[in-house]
Amino acid sequence: MFSKDFVWGCASSAFQIEGAWNEDGKGEGIWDRFCHEGNHILNGFNADTACDFYHRYKEDIAIMKQMGVKAYRFSLSWPRILPEGVGKVNEKGIAFYNAVIDELLKNGIEPYITMYHWDFPQALQDRGGWLNEESIEWFAEYAKVVSESFSDRVKYFITLNEPQCFTGIAHLHTDHAPGIKLPTKDLFQLIHNVLRAHGAAVINLRKYAKGDIKVGYAPTCGMVYPKTETPEDIEACRKYLFSCPDNMDNWTWNVPWFSDPVFLGRYPEDGLQKYAEYLPVITEEDMKLISQPLDFMGENIYNGIMLEADESGNPVYVNRYAGFPETGNGWPVTPECFRWGLKLLYERYQHPIYVTENGICCKDVLSSDGRVHDPQRIDFLNRYILAMKQAMDEGADIRGYFEWTLTDNFEWNFGFRDRFGLVYVDFRTQRRYRKDSSYWYENVIKTNGASLMQPKEILFFDPVFKQMIWGGNKMKDVFGYNIPGEKTGECWAVSAHPNGDCTVNGGLYNGKTLSTLWKENPELFGNYPTDRFPLLLKVIDAKENLSIQVHPDDTYANEHENGSLGKTECWYILECAENSTLVVGHNAKTKEELCSMIDNKQWDELIAEVPVKKGDFIQIDPGTVHAIKGDIMILETQQNSDITYRVYDYDRLTDGKPRELHLDKSKDVIEVPAKAGAVMSTESEEAVKELVSCKYYTVWKYQVNEAVTQTQSYPFMILSVTEGYGTINGLAIKKGDHFLLPAGYGEFVLEGEMTVIASAPGEC
Ligand code: IFM
């Protein structure tokens, strides 16, 4: 599934885990100050101890080893290495990181070092922080020390983590340290300094490296995904993702201002125009410095927004529905943004990508059984990793994935409220508990992604209703359908036919037509090898008699009906009056006799009828003369075809005219002599009864009183609840519901008091 050298990792940052804030010569950082002074952190917490990684790194590395993690992305505390930010190196700080690196390597875990994950030395902040242009040299000096100290064993270095956050959240919104609101012009200057500092660090990391190193950068931002996969909606996403915001209250939250200069060597043109009045002096030399060649692009991705194109092709935000899935801290769960964001980033920046952060905060608790169960995290990661794989399959060069984060830790201004870890930390005792998700991730790593689970979603559809001269309004009373009129004859409940293409209602594929899904997601249908969805499921309410008709087979329909399929169908009688009959078959012995009876309108002699009652079932093969009679309601499973030849219509008039008959074609296809119309009673002692199995479908009846357990191992199955209420695998279903179980769905349990008719396509 994934290439064998795909990097499965975990990520963390120094300030969020290390603690030991003033131990062994560490200098004060801006986050130490921010926590200690003022009321910036939820509940007044600080990170003086955090996860105590400084003393417990061996324990945490041992857990990673158990999990089989291949790489660990961690950051260095700048003030632990250079307590004053520049000048004297703190050898104990270097020794600590050397010990961490050695322990990782000893355990077969590749270290990925992030130089800066927000803990700026306070001493340098006191000299103006990133706003001071000298910060470029300060950061370069720090890079030299880092490279000299660690590049003999560490191969992967990342300069900055999420510059959008440590510039914007700190200096525009002031929620992060140092929490200083800057005039807009100054913030532009500060960001220009940060980007130049990045370039200067890349130069020094390489210049002082003791081995072959790879250098990258890890920005972030919200991503995007299109409402539909039309070129217009995709282009709207591209446009939005790579344009600079107009809103100056949140302008730093964007991709291009932080990534175009680094990877493309220029600030984005629209930003240069929009922000002209705030811009610092930007020289060619600056751009050269900022755009030092990089080996990879990191990107931290958590969520995104759905967009569609308006008439002019401009991106429009699509509102989220009520009850949209959210994480424990209220972030939307949008795996689709991973697929589209990663593809669009790769398309623009053309660098191998590492997902340097992705994960979820959940309200994890230590359960009574002494374990931490976090199914929501497992589901989130499963969906996101599958979406990432889709981006890879569609061309994005993604080399690795770093789950955020190993242990629950200090979540900045939210203190310890938000648990993001694969490992639970009891902050009172510093005991670590592996959450269920850590075992799940272990398995993903061990199987190199093969254990990821394709989402098992039951697909529901919006039916398409058809008005017919013979139709009625029973579907409203019997099934509660919102029918469009008093002559509603047909409900195309599951159909991908162009004359009535159903739309998915809810879930992952909400709003897509079944025919689109068939094209775009063939895996949902077990890659069934036909060019179109093979079945069509209808409810028919015949208030009046339907015309007497006959259907062609595949060969005849293909030849005479523009490549259409023929029509084999079967009927389950949902409702009927007492003493009802159906037209099935005819009495002609020879073709000549048939033609003569038709030409002479000897309908009474020609047509054969069979008695039926509620719950009966009958197969109608092509060539069979048939008709549903008035006051009967049926559920029909048929081939995906709308071809019917009308033989006789009781001489009825519509708008003063008779409906068209298809006598020549009917005579061609009617089978002579007719097979006996075999009506079958579906009553059975057994809960599961096979009603028919032919080339095109198999149909069963499930009589649910006790739990009925079945396995969906067909390309797909369609289930229709014809009576009662119940559940399928815990999902409530009721009379009138029709739904599709996709390929690989596996076991399902029906419970309640229900009658269910199920169909699966034939072996093709
Ligand atoms: O915890 C943070 C991390 O420091 C930066 N990226 C987002 C994570 C979750 O908020």
Residues whose N, C-alpha, C, O or C-beta is under 5 A from the ligand:
A	BS01	IFM	none
